[in-house]
């Protein structure tokens, strides 16, 4: 099995009070199917692909909110805050979670963690699509305290390991955005 790991943001430094910063991840395809030569699905996703997406969503995002104090083994995003890794911090911080239905067969999951000491709020908004094996998420950081926060660094909006079987290779699709 070969891992795929992406590092997107090396350092942010200190969030001035109050302020927002975002780490943005466009849709991430979680199940590989075949469209000749591309590895992308042509048409509706099958039940196995949706099941794989649902399991990934539970393991990497939703379980973290459902089980306070239990860090995920492979979270979807990560960062360091005051020199401490986010998996340990988020496991200890109070969290809220909310899910709501959106138009066009989508569900939005909002997970919010807050550091009681500094007031740093970490909010992850994830959207899943009922008919496609994909999840997209945006991670927001907000200083709700009165003082500057400790250093916020090593932001990885996508910090995940994607494994495949012995057959085939990964095909990474991307766009350049508004350039």
Phi, psi and omega in degrees: 000136180250131178274154172236121184226135183239133175248120186254322184229116182285319183201148177242334186077230189253136174274122176289153184267146324282155182196162180238146168215150183233145167247121189248133177234116174290177185312136177244120181281128188255350179227128180268125173234182187246131165234120194320119175082358184238332185081010180252152181286141173249095181110189183298147179286148178277168181301324180295321180293318179294321178296319177298316178299314180299318179295317178299315180299317178296310185294321189263338182230302190290323180297328178299326179277330184280335183240084180305138178085357181248102179292149177281151181286338185210073184293159181288332181220163177205167177195170171242140183224116183062030179083001181254142179288145185296329182299322178286320180295310182297329178294332183265339183278146174299145181222155176234150175221147180211139176235141179214148178281140177244163175300163177062043173057047178237153175234132178255130177246125178244120180244128182230127175244144180225130175277114182295330182288310186258340183089006178294129177249128177246120181236125177248121178250115182245141178238128174247148182252130184296330187247014180214139184280063182221152173225137173238148180214155175232134179251126181247142174238131180224132175270108179265359180275179181267345182248166173296148179277165167297174182296131176249116187216174178053042178292126177234097181297329171238103177234083185214158178250125179247123183247152177230165176283184183291342181268140173081176179230164173286148172232114182266118177258142179206169173229158183273357179079218184268036181270000000 
